[in-house]
Amino acid sequence: MDQALAEARAAAERGEVPVGAVITGADGTILAAASNRTEELNDPTAHAEILAIRAAAARLGAPRLIQCDLHVTLEPCPMCAQAISFARIRRLYWGAADPKGGGIEHGPRIFSQPTCHHRPELYPGVGEKEAAALLRGFFKDRR
């Protein structure tokens, strides 16, 4: 989660919402790290999780990341939760909860739906204080 937090800080420095994501392999090696780039790329799908999934899949040469874990600083949105399911991520760790835009513990609760293809193991609240503080500081500076 430390690397995901570093990615989130880098996003904030670029003016992006500070969310960072890291995908690790079964042995714990980092396969991909990314942060939000929606503004930079003019791409509403350029969330940290999506970019990390794309990079890890390209690195492994496979569309499914079966033995991989995702560490992200904010509860994934519904779009990212679906991508996590389709990628067959093994475990999902996240920091801050997202009552407004989250898709796992909030909103549509993607992994609780009967149509969900794959449900990763869930570990909320990892690095929550630092992740939440980064987000609060980012939005406070913009108000």
DSSP file with accessible surface (Angstrom, degrees, kcal/mol):
  #  RESIDUE AA STRUCTURE BP1 BP2  ACC     N-H-->O    O-->H-N    N-H-->O    O-->H-N    TCO  KAPPA ALPHA  PHI   PSI    X-CA   Y-CA   Z-CA
    1    1 A M     >        0   0   43      0, 0.0     4,-2.6     0, 0.0     5,-0.2   0.000 360.0 360.0 360.0 -25.6    0.0    0.0    0.0
    2    2 A D  H  >  +     0   0  131      1,-0.2     4,-2.1     2,-0.2     5,-0.1   0.913 360.0  47.3 -59.0 -42.0    3.0    2.3    0.5
    3    3 A Q  H  > S+     0   0   83      2,-0.2     4,-2.3     1,-0.2    -1,-0.2   0.894 110.3  52.4 -67.6 -37.8    3.6    2.3   -3.3
    4    4 A A  H  > S+     0   0    0      2,-0.2     4,-2.2     1,-0.2    -2,-0.2   0.912 109.2  50.0 -63.6 -40.0    0.0    2.9   -4.0
    5    5 A L  H  X S+     0   0    4     -4,-2.6     4,-2.5     2,-0.2    -2,-0.2   0.895 108.5  52.5 -65.3 -38.3    0.1    5.9   -1.6
    6    6 A A  H  X S+     0   0   35     -4,-2.1     4,-2.1     1,-0.2    -2,-0.2   0.909 109.2  50.0 -63.0 -40.3    3.2    7.2   -3.4
    7    7 A E  H  X S+     0   0   38     -4,-2.3     4,-2.1     2,-0.2    -2,-0.2   0.900 109.3  51.9 -62.9 -40.1    1.3    6.9   -6.7
    8    8 A A  H  X S+     0   0    0     -4,-2.2     4,-2.2     2,-0.2    -2,-0.2   0.916 108.4  50.4 -64.4 -42.2   -1.6    8.8   -5.2
    9    9 A R  H  X S+     0   0   92     -4,-2.5     4,-2.1     1,-0.2    -1,-0.2   0.913 109.3  51.8 -61.9 -40.3    0.7   11.6   -4.1
   10   10 A A  H  X S+     0   0   33     -4,-2.1     4,-1.2     1,-0.2    -1,-0.2   0.896 107.7  52.6 -63.2 -38.6    2.2   11.8   -7.6
   11   11 A A  H ><>S+     0   0    0     -4,-2.1     5,-2.8     1,-0.2     3,-0.6   0.932 107.6  51.2 -62.1 -45.1   -1.3   12.1   -9.0
   12   12 A A  H ><5S+     0   0   27     -4,-2.2     3,-1.7     1,-0.3    -2,-0.2   0.904 105.5  55.5 -60.4 -40.1   -2.1   15.0   -6.7
   13   13 A E  H 3<5S+     0   0  169     -4,-2.1    -1,-0.3     1,-0.3    -2,-0.2   0.801 108.0  49.6 -63.0 -28.2    1.1   16.8   -7.8
   14   14 A R  T <<5S-     0   0   89     -4,-1.2    -1,-0.3    -3,-0.6    -2,-0.2   0.381 124.1-104.9 -88.7   0.2   -0.2   16.5  -11.4
   15   15 A G  T < 5S+     0   0   31     -3,-1.7     2,-0.2     1,-0.3    -3,-0.2   0.616  80.0 130.0  86.2  12.1   -3.6   17.9  -10.5
   16   16 A E  S   <S-     0   0    2     -5,-2.8    -1,-0.3    -6,-0.2    -2,-0.1  -0.659  75.0 -87.3 -94.3 154.8   -5.3   14.6  -10.6
   17   17 A V        -     0   0   47     -2,-0.2     2,-1.9     1,-0.1    19,-0.4  -0.428  55.2-109.6 -57.6 127.7   -7.6   13.2   -7.9
   18   18 A P        +     0   0    1      0, 0.0     2,-0.4     0, 0.0   -10,-0.2  -0.437  66.9 136.4 -74.8  84.2   -5.0   11.4   -5.7
   19   19 A V        -     0   0    5     -2,-1.9    17,-1.9   -12,-0.2     2,-0.3  -0.998  27.4-175.6-126.4 131.7   -5.7    7.7   -6.2
   20   20 A G  E     -A   35   0A   0     -2,-0.4    53,-2.0    15,-0.2     2,-0.3  -0.935   3.4-168.3-126.8 151.4   -2.9    5.2   -6.7
   21   21 A A  E     -AB  34  72A   0     13,-3.1    13,-2.7    -2,-0.3     2,-0.4  -0.994   4.9-172.3-141.0 145.2   -3.0    1.5   -7.5
   22   22 A V  E     -AB  33  71A   5     49,-2.5    49,-3.0    -2,-0.3     2,-0.5  -0.999   9.8-154.7-136.4 136.2   -0.5   -1.3   -7.5
   23   23 A I  E     -AB  32  70A   0      9,-2.8     8,-3.1    -2,-0.4     9,-1.5  -0.958  14.1-167.4-112.2 128.9   -0.8   -4.9   -8.7
   24   24 A T  E     -AB  30  69A  14     45,-2.5    45,-2.4    -2,-0.5     6,-0.2  -0.867  15.4-126.5-114.1 150.2    1.3   -7.6   -7.2
   25   25 A G    >   -     0   0    7      4,-2.6     3,-2.3    -2,-0.3    43,-0.1  -0.202  43.8 -84.0 -81.4-179.5    1.9  -11.1   -8.4
   26   26 A A  T 3  S+     0   0   63      1,-0.3    42,-0.1     2,-0.1    -1,-0.1   0.817 131.5  50.4 -57.5 -31.0    1.5  -14.3   -6.3
   27   27 A D  T 3  S-     0   0  130      2,-0.1    -1,-0.3     1,-0.0    41,-0.1   0.380 122.0-104.9 -90.5   4.5    5.0  -13.8   -4.9
   28   28 A G  S <  S+     0   0   48     -3,-2.3     2,-0.2     1,-0.3    -2,-0.1   0.416  71.4 145.0  89.8  -2.0    4.4  -10.2   -3.9
   29   29 A T        -     0   0   68      1,-0.1    -4,-2.6    -5,-0.1     2,-0.5  -0.472  57.1-111.6 -69.9 141.7    6.4   -8.7   -6.8
   30   30 A I  E     +A   24   0A  77     -6,-0.2    -6,-0.3     1,-0.2     3,-0.1  -0.599  37.5 174.6 -75.5 121.3    5.0   -5.4   -8.2
   31   31 A L  E     +     0   0A  23     -8,-3.1     2,-0.3    -2,-0.5    -7,-0.2   0.731  66.8   0.1 -94.9 -32.0    3.8   -6.1  -11.7
   32   32 A A  E     -A   23   0A   8     -9,-1.5    -9,-2.8     2,-0.0    -1,-0.4  -0.980  54.7-169.7-158.9 147.4    2.2   -2.6  -12.3
   33   33 A A  E     +A   22   0A  39     -2,-0.3     2,-0.3   -11,-0.2   -11,-0.2  -0.994  19.8 158.0-139.6 139.7    1.7    0.7  -10.5
   34   34 A A  E     -A   21   0A  12    -13,-2.7   -13,-3.1    -2,-0.3     2,-0.3  -0.977  21.8-154.9-154.6 164.3   -0.5    3.6  -11.7
   35   35 A S  E     -A   20   0A   0     -2,-0.3   -15,-0.2   -15,-0.2   -27,-0.1  -0.903  47.6 -65.7-137.9 166.8   -2.3    6.6  -10.6
   36   36 A N        +     0   0   14    -17,-1.9    11,-0.2   -19,-0.4   -20,-0.1  -0.231  46.7 167.5 -53.8 139.2   -5.3    8.5  -11.9
   37   37 A R     >  +     0   0   73      9,-2.5     4,-2.5     6,-0.2     6,-0.3  -0.022  32.7 123.6-141.2  29.6   -4.7   10.2  -15.3
   38   38 A T  H  >>S+     0   0   29      8,-0.4     5,-1.6     2,-0.2     4,-0.6   0.903  81.3  40.7 -63.2 -41.4   -8.2   11.2  -16.4
   39   39 A E  H >45S+     0   0  133      3,-0.2     3,-0.5     2,-0.2    -1,-0.2   0.942 116.3  48.9 -71.1 -48.0   -7.4   14.9  -16.8
   40   40 A E  H 345S+     0   0  102      1,-0.2    -2,-0.2     2,-0.1    -1,-0.2   0.890 122.7  32.7 -59.2 -42.5   -4.0   14.3  -18.4
   41   41 A L  H 3<5S-     0   0   85     -4,-2.5    -1,-0.2     2,-0.2    -2,-0.2   0.446 100.2-128.5 -95.7  -2.2   -5.3   11.8  -21.0
   42   42 A N  T <<5 +     0   0  143     -4,-0.6    -3,-0.2    -3,-0.5    -4,-0.1   0.924  68.1 132.0  51.3  46.9   -8.8   13.3  -21.3
   43   43 A D    > < -     0   0   45     -5,-1.6     3,-1.9    -6,-0.3    -1,-0.2  -0.949  51.7-159.7-135.1 109.8  -10.1    9.8  -20.6
   44   44 A P  T 3  S+     0   0  105      0, 0.0    -6,-0.1     0, 0.0    -1,-0.1   0.681  95.8  55.7 -65.4 -14.0  -12.8    9.2  -18.1
   45   45 A T  T 3  S+     0   0   46      1,-0.2     2,-2.0    -7,-0.1     5,-0.1   0.447  74.5 104.5 -94.8   1.5  -11.7    5.6  -17.8
   46   46 A A    <   +     0   0    0     -3,-1.9    -9,-2.5     4,-0.1    -8,-0.4  -0.206  47.2 149.8 -82.7  50.8   -8.1    6.4  -16.9
   47   47 A H     >  -     0   0   46     -2,-2.0     4,-2.5   -11,-0.2     5,-0.3  -0.503  60.9-110.1 -76.6 155.2   -8.6    5.5  -13.3
   48   48 A A  H  > S+     0   0    0      1,-0.2     4,-2.5     2,-0.2     5,-0.2   0.889 117.5  51.1 -54.4 -43.3   -5.6    4.1  -11.4
   49   49 A E  H  > S+     0   0    6      2,-0.2     4,-2.7     1,-0.2    -1,-0.2   0.918 110.3  47.8 -63.5 -44.9   -7.1    0.7  -11.2
   50   50 A I  H  > S+     0   0   17      2,-0.2     4,-2.7     1,-0.2    -2,-0.2   0.936 113.2  47.9 -63.1 -46.2   -7.9    0.4  -14.9
   51   51 A L  H  X S+     0   0   31     -4,-2.5     4,-2.2     1,-0.2    -1,-0.2   0.903 113.1  48.2 -63.3 -39.2   -4.4    1.6  -15.9
   52   52 A A  H  X S+     0   0    0     -4,-2.5     4,-2.8    -5,-0.3     5,-0.2   0.918 111.3  50.1 -68.0 -41.1   -2.7   -0.8  -13.4
   53   53 A I  H  X S+     0   0   21     -4,-2.7     4,-2.7    -5,-0.2     5,-0.2   0.936 111.4  48.9 -62.4 -45.2   -4.9   -3.7  -14.7
   54   54 A R  H  X S+     0   0  127     -4,-2.7     4,-2.3     1,-0.2    -1,-0.2   0.925 113.5  46.5 -60.0 -44.8   -4.0   -2.9  -18.3
   55   55 A A  H  X S+     0   0   47     -4,-2.2     4,-2.6     2,-0.2    -2,-0.2   0.914 114.0  47.0 -66.9 -42.0   -0.3   -2.7  -17.5
   56   56 A A  H  X S+     0   0    0     -4,-2.8     4,-2.5     2,-0.2     5,-0.2   0.920 112.5  49.8 -66.6 -41.6   -0.2   -5.9  -15.5
   57   57 A A  H  X>S+     0   0   20     -4,-2.7     5,-1.8    -5,-0.2     4,-1.5   0.918 112.4  47.9 -63.4 -41.3   -2.2   -7.8  -18.2
   58   58 A A  H  <5S+     0   0   79     -4,-2.3    -2,-0.2    -5,-0.2    -1,-0.2   0.922 111.9  49.9 -64.8 -42.5    0.2   -6.5  -20.9
   59   59 A R  H  <5S+     0   0  156     -4,-2.6    -2,-0.2     1,-0.2    -1,-0.2   0.896 118.1  38.4 -63.4 -40.7    3.2   -7.5  -18.8
   60   60 A L  H  <5S-     0   0   85     -4,-2.5    -1,-0.2     2,-0.2    -2,-0.2   0.620 103.3-130.5 -84.6 -14.4    1.9  -11.0  -18.2
   61   61 A G  T  <5S+     0   0   69     -4,-1.5    -3,-0.2     1,-0.2    -4,-0.1   0.866  72.6 104.7  66.8  36.6    0.5  -11.4  -21.7
   62   62 A A      < -     0   0   36     -5,-1.8    -1,-0.2    -6,-0.2    -2,-0.2  -0.997  69.3-140.0-148.9 144.0   -2.9  -12.5  -20.3
   63   63 A P  S    S+     0   0   95      0, 0.0     2,-0.4     0, 0.0    -6,-0.1   0.611  89.3  65.2 -79.8 -11.1   -6.3  -10.9  -19.9
   64   64 A R        -     0   0  127     -7,-0.1     2,-0.4    24,-0.1    24,-0.2  -0.944  60.5-163.0-118.2 135.4   -6.8  -12.5  -16.4
   65   65 A L    >   +     0   0    1     22,-3.7     3,-2.0    -2,-0.4    25,-0.6  -0.486  26.9 162.6-110.8  59.4   -4.7  -11.8  -13.4
   66   66 A I  T 3  S+     0   0   98     -2,-0.4    -1,-0.2     1,-0.3    22,-0.0   0.817  72.9  32.8 -57.1 -43.9   -5.7  -14.8  -11.4
   67   67 A Q  T 3  S+     0   0  103     -3,-0.2    -1,-0.3    22,-0.1     2,-0.3   0.143 100.5 108.3-100.7  22.5   -3.0  -15.0   -8.8
   68   68 A C    <   -     0   0    5     -3,-2.0    22,-2.7    20,-0.3    23,-0.9  -0.689  53.9-149.3-105.2 152.8   -2.6  -11.2   -8.6
   69   69 A D  E     -Bc  24  91A  10    -45,-2.4   -45,-2.5    -2,-0.3     2,-0.5  -0.921   7.1-145.7-118.4 145.9   -3.6   -8.7   -5.8
   70   70 A L  E     -Bc  23  92A   0     21,-2.6    23,-3.0    -2,-0.4     2,-0.5  -0.944   8.8-169.0-114.9 129.2   -4.7   -5.1   -6.2
   71   71 A H  E     +Bc  22  93A  31    -49,-3.0   -49,-2.5    -2,-0.5     2,-0.3  -0.984  16.7 170.1-115.5 121.2   -3.8   -2.4   -3.7
   72   72 A V  E     -Bc  21  94A   0     21,-2.5    23,-1.3    -2,-0.5   -51,-0.2  -0.974  36.9-135.7-137.1 147.3   -5.6    0.9   -4.2
   73   73 A T  E    S+     0   0A   1    -53,-2.0    23,-2.5    -2,-0.3     2,-0.4   0.649  88.3  40.4 -79.7 -15.0   -5.9    3.9   -2.0
   74   74 A L  E    S- c   0  96A  23    -54,-0.3    23,-0.2    21,-0.2     3,-0.1  -0.987  97.5 -92.1-135.3 143.1   -9.7    4.5   -2.5
   75   75 A E        -     0   0    2     21,-2.6    26,-0.1    -2,-0.4    -2,-0.1  -0.285  58.0-106.9 -49.7 124.5  -12.7    2.1   -2.7
   76   76 A P        -     0   0    0      0, 0.0    27,-2.8     0, 0.0    28,-0.3  -0.259  28.7-121.1 -60.8 146.2  -13.0    1.3   -6.4
   77   77 A C     >  -     0   0   24     25,-0.3     4,-2.8    26,-0.1     5,-0.2  -0.214  37.1 -92.8 -74.2 172.7  -15.9    2.8   -8.3
   78   78 A P  H  > S+     0   0   45      0, 0.0     4,-2.3     0, 0.0     5,-0.2   0.899 126.2  52.7 -57.9 -40.2  -18.5    0.5  -10.1
   79   79 A M  H  > S+     0   0   70      1,-0.2     4,-2.0     2,-0.2     5,-0.1   0.942 113.5  42.8 -60.9 -47.6  -16.5    0.7  -13.4
   80   80 A C  H  > S+     0   0    0      1,-0.2     4,-2.7     2,-0.2    -1,-0.2   0.878 110.2  56.5 -68.5 -36.4  -13.3   -0.4  -11.7
   81   81 A A  H  X S+     0   0    0     -4,-2.8     4,-2.2     2,-0.2    -1,-0.2   0.922 108.0  48.4 -61.3 -41.3  -15.0   -3.0   -9.6
   82   82 A Q  H  X S+     0   0   68     -4,-2.3     4,-2.9    -5,-0.2    -1,-0.2   0.923 111.2  49.9 -63.9 -42.8  -16.3   -4.6  -12.8
   83   83 A A  H  X S+     0   0   23     -4,-2.0     4,-2.4     2,-0.2    -2,-0.2   0.901 109.0  52.6 -62.6 -39.4  -12.8   -4.5  -14.4
   84   84 A I  H  X>S+     0   0    0     -4,-2.7     5,-1.8     2,-0.2     4,-0.6   0.916 111.1  47.3 -61.2 -43.1  -11.4   -6.1  -11.2
   85   85 A S  H ><5S+     0   0    0     -4,-2.2     3,-1.2     1,-0.2    -2,-0.2   0.950 112.6  47.8 -64.1 -47.6  -14.0   -8.9  -11.5
   86   86 A F  H 3<5S+     0   0  103     -4,-2.9    -2,-0.2     1,-0.3    -1,-0.2   0.845 110.4  52.6 -63.6 -32.4  -13.3   -9.5  -15.2
   87   87 A A  H 3<5S-     0   0    4     -4,-2.4   -22,-3.7    -5,-0.2    -1,-0.3   0.575 107.0-130.4 -78.8  -9.3   -9.6   -9.5  -14.6
   88   88 A R  T <<5 -     0   0   69     -3,-1.2   -20,-0.3    -4,-0.6    -3,-0.2   0.860  31.5-168.9  62.0  38.3  -10.1  -12.2  -11.9
   89   89 A I      < -     0   0    0     -5,-1.8   -20,-0.2     1,-0.1    -1,-0.2  -0.354  14.6-146.3 -57.1 136.2   -8.0  -10.3   -9.3
   90   90 A R  S    S+     0   0   45    -22,-2.7    31,-2.5   -25,-0.6     2,-0.4   0.937  74.8  12.3 -74.2 -51.6   -7.4  -12.6   -6.3
   91   91 A R  E     -cd  69 121A  65    -23,-0.9   -21,-2.6    29,-0.2     2,-0.5  -0.993  62.0-156.7-133.1 142.3   -7.4  -10.1   -3.5
   92   92 A L  E     -cd  70 122A   0     29,-3.2    31,-2.6    -2,-0.4     2,-0.4  -0.978  10.8-177.5-122.4 120.5   -8.5   -6.4   -3.3
   93   93 A Y  E     +cd  71 123A  47    -23,-3.0   -21,-2.5    -2,-0.5     2,-0.3  -0.954   9.7 175.2-112.7 134.0   -7.0   -4.1   -0.6
   94   94 A W  E     -c   72   0A   2     29,-1.9    32,-2.2    -2,-0.4    31,-0.5  -0.980  22.1-152.7-141.6 157.6   -8.2   -0.5   -0.4
   95   95 A G  E    S+     0   0A   1    -23,-1.3    30,-0.8    -2,-0.3    33,-0.3   0.875  70.2  31.5 -87.5 -93.0   -7.7    2.5    1.8
   96   96 A A  E    S-c   74   0A   5    -23,-2.5   -21,-2.6    31,-0.2    -1,-0.2  -0.428  75.2-123.0 -76.4 143.4  -10.4    5.1    2.1
   97   97 A A        -     0   0   37    -23,-0.2    -1,-0.1    -2,-0.1    -2,-0.0  -0.463  15.5-148.9 -75.6 155.9  -14.1    4.3    1.8
   98   98 A D     >  +     0   0   37     -2,-0.1     4,-2.8     1,-0.1     8,-0.1  -0.713  20.6 172.8-130.1  82.9  -16.0    6.2   -0.9
   99   99 A P  T  4 S+     0   0   96      0, 0.0     8,-0.3     0, 0.0    -1,-0.1   0.809  81.9  45.2 -60.3 -28.3  -19.6    6.7    0.2
  100  100 A K  T  4 S+     0   0  205      1,-0.1    -2,-0.1     6,-0.1     0, 0.0   0.888 133.3   8.9 -84.0 -41.5  -20.3    8.9   -2.8
  101  101 A G  T  4 S+     0   0   30    -26,-0.1    -1,-0.1     6,-0.1     5,-0.0   0.407  91.2 122.4-125.0   3.2  -18.7    7.0   -5.7
  102  102 A G     <  -     0   0    3     -4,-2.8   -25,-0.3   -25,-0.2     7,-0.2  -0.250  38.8-165.7 -69.3 157.5  -17.7    3.6   -4.4
  103  103 A G  S    S+     0   0    0    -27,-2.8     7,-2.9   -26,-0.2     8,-0.3   0.271  76.5  50.8-125.8  11.0  -19.0    0.4   -6.0
  104  104 A I  S    S+     0   0    9    -28,-0.3     8,-0.1     5,-0.3   -27,-0.1   0.784 126.3  10.2-115.5 -60.8  -18.1   -2.2   -3.4
  105  105 A E  S    S+     0   0   79      4,-0.1     2,-0.2    -7,-0.0    -8,-0.0   0.577 135.2  38.8 -93.7 -14.1  -19.3   -1.3    0.1
  106  106 A H  S >  S+     0   0   47     -8,-0.1     3,-1.6    -5,-0.0    -6,-0.1  -0.763 107.9   9.3-125.9 172.9  -21.3    1.6   -1.3
  107  107 A G  T 3  S-     0   0   59     -8,-0.3    -4,-0.2     1,-0.2    -6,-0.1  -0.263 128.8  -4.3  58.2-133.8  -23.5    2.3   -4.3
  108  108 A P  T 3  S-     0   0   58      0, 0.0    -1,-0.2     0, 0.0    -5,-0.1   0.561  80.5-140.2 -75.7  -7.3  -24.2   -0.8   -6.5
  109  109 A R    X   -     0   0  125     -3,-1.6     3,-2.0    -7,-0.2     4,-0.5   0.950  19.7-164.6  47.4  62.8  -22.0   -3.2   -4.4
  110  110 A I  G >  S+     0   0   21     -7,-2.9     3,-1.4     1,-0.3     6,-0.2   0.833  79.7  53.3 -49.7 -45.2  -20.8   -4.9   -7.6
  111  111 A F  G 3  S+     0   0   12     -8,-0.3    -1,-0.3     1,-0.3    -2,-0.1   0.657 104.1  58.0 -73.1 -11.3  -19.4   -8.0   -5.9
  112  112 A S  G <  S+     0   0   87     -3,-2.0    -1,-0.3    -8,-0.1    -2,-0.2   0.524  83.0 105.2 -91.3  -7.1  -22.7   -8.7   -4.1
  113  113 A Q  S X  S-     0   0   82     -3,-1.4     3,-1.8    -4,-0.5    -4,-0.0  -0.507  74.4-132.5 -76.8 140.8  -24.7   -8.9   -7.3
  114  114 A P  T 3  S+     0   0  118      0, 0.0    -1,-0.1     0, 0.0    -3,-0.0   0.751 106.4  58.6 -64.4 -20.4  -25.8  -12.4   -8.4
  115  115 A T  T 3  S+     0   0  116     -5,-0.1     2,-0.3     2,-0.0    -4,-0.1   0.469  76.0 119.0 -87.8  -0.7  -24.5  -11.5  -12.0
  116  116 A C    <   -     0   0   10     -3,-1.8     3,-0.1    -6,-0.2    -5,-0.0  -0.491  53.0-155.9 -69.8 127.8  -21.0  -10.9  -10.8
  117  117 A H  S    S+     0   0  128     -2,-0.3     2,-0.3     1,-0.2    -1,-0.1   0.822  73.2  13.4 -74.5 -35.0  -18.6  -13.3  -12.5
  118  118 A H        -     0   0   49      2,-0.0    -1,-0.2     0, 0.0   -29,-0.1  -0.991  59.8-158.7-148.3 136.0  -15.8  -13.2   -9.9
  119  119 A R        -     0   0  122     -2,-0.3     3,-0.1    -3,-0.1     2,-0.0  -0.957  16.0-150.7-118.0 114.6  -15.5  -11.9   -6.3
  120  120 A P        -     0   0    9      0, 0.0     2,-0.2     0, 0.0   -29,-0.2  -0.325  34.1 -91.2 -74.3 163.7  -12.1  -11.2   -5.0
  121  121 A E  E     -d   91   0A  86    -31,-2.5   -29,-3.2   -32,-0.1     2,-0.4  -0.588  50.1-137.0 -67.8 139.4  -11.2  -11.5   -1.3
  122  122 A L  E     +d   92   0A  69     -2,-0.2   -29,-0.2   -31,-0.2    -1,-0.0  -0.883  28.8 175.1-113.2 133.9  -11.8   -8.0    0.1
  123  123 A Y  E >   -d   93   0A  89    -31,-2.6   -29,-1.9    -2,-0.4     3,-0.6  -0.753  16.2-176.3-134.2  84.1   -9.6   -6.1    2.6
  124  124 A P  T 3   +     0   0   59      0, 0.0   -29,-0.2     0, 0.0   -28,-0.1  -0.374  58.2  36.0 -79.4 159.2  -11.0   -2.6    3.2
  125  125 A G  T >   +     0   0   30    -30,-0.8     3,-1.3   -31,-0.5     2,-0.6   0.544  66.8 149.7  83.2  11.4   -9.3    0.1    5.4
  126  126 A V  T <  S-     0   0   53    -32,-2.2    -1,-0.2    -3,-0.6   -30,-0.1  -0.656  85.1  -6.7 -80.7 116.2   -5.6   -0.6    4.6
  127  127 A G  T 3> S+     0   0   33     -2,-0.6     4,-2.3   -32,-0.1    -1,-0.3   0.757  92.2 151.7  71.2  24.9   -3.8    2.7    4.9
  128  128 A E  H <>  +     0   0   94     -3,-1.3     4,-2.9   -33,-0.3     5,-0.3   0.878  61.0  53.1 -60.4 -44.1   -7.1    4.4    5.3
  129  129 A K  H  > S+     0   0  187     -4,-0.2     4,-2.3     1,-0.2    -1,-0.2   0.941 114.1  41.1 -61.6 -47.6   -6.0    7.4    7.4
  130  130 A E  H  > S+     0   0   88      2,-0.2     4,-2.3     1,-0.2    -1,-0.2   0.919 116.3  49.6 -68.1 -41.2   -3.3    8.5    5.0
  131  131 A A  H  X S+     0   0    2     -4,-2.3     4,-2.0     2,-0.2    -2,-0.2   0.935 113.2  46.3 -63.1 -44.6   -5.4    7.8    1.9
  132  132 A A  H  X S+     0   0   20     -4,-2.9     4,-2.9    -5,-0.2     5,-0.2   0.903 111.1  52.6 -65.4 -39.3   -8.3    9.8    3.3
  133  133 A A  H  X S+     0   0   47     -4,-2.3     4,-2.7    -5,-0.3     5,-0.2   0.903 107.6  52.1 -64.2 -40.1   -6.0   12.6    4.4
  134  134 A L  H  X S+     0   0   36     -4,-2.3     4,-2.2     2,-0.2    -1,-0.2   0.932 112.9  44.7 -59.9 -46.1   -4.6   12.9    0.9
  135  135 A L  H  X S+     0   0   21     -4,-2.0     4,-2.4     2,-0.2     5,-0.3   0.930 113.3  49.3 -65.8 -45.9   -8.1   13.1   -0.6
  136  136 A R  H  X S+     0   0  161     -4,-2.9     4,-2.6     1,-0.2     5,-0.2   0.931 113.1  47.7 -59.4 -46.1   -9.3   15.6    2.0
  137  137 A G  H  X S+     0   0   30     -4,-2.7     4,-2.1    -5,-0.2    -1,-0.2   0.906 110.5  52.2 -61.6 -42.2   -6.3   17.8    1.4
  138  138 A F  H  X S+     0   0   14     -4,-2.2     4,-0.7    -5,-0.2    -1,-0.2   0.944 115.3  39.6 -60.0 -49.5   -6.6   17.7   -2.3
  139  139 A F  H >X S+     0   0   76     -4,-2.4     4,-0.6     1,-0.2     3,-0.5   0.853 111.3  57.8 -74.8 -30.6  -10.2   18.8   -2.4
  140  140 A K  H >< S+     0   0  156     -4,-2.6     3,-1.1    -5,-0.3    -1,-0.2   0.916 104.3  53.0 -62.4 -41.6   -9.8   21.3    0.4
  141  141 A D  H 3< S+     0   0  127     -4,-2.1    -1,-0.2     1,-0.2    -2,-0.2   0.727 109.0  50.6 -65.5 -21.8   -7.1   23.1   -1.7
  142  142 A R  H <<        0   0  130     -4,-0.7    -1,-0.2    -3,-0.5    -2,-0.2   0.500 360.0 360.0 -94.9  -7.5   -9.5   23.3   -4.6
  143  143 A R    <<        0   0  231     -3,-1.1    -3,-0.0    -4,-0.6    -4,-0.0  -0.442 360.0 360.0 -92.3 360.0  -12.5   24.8   -2.7
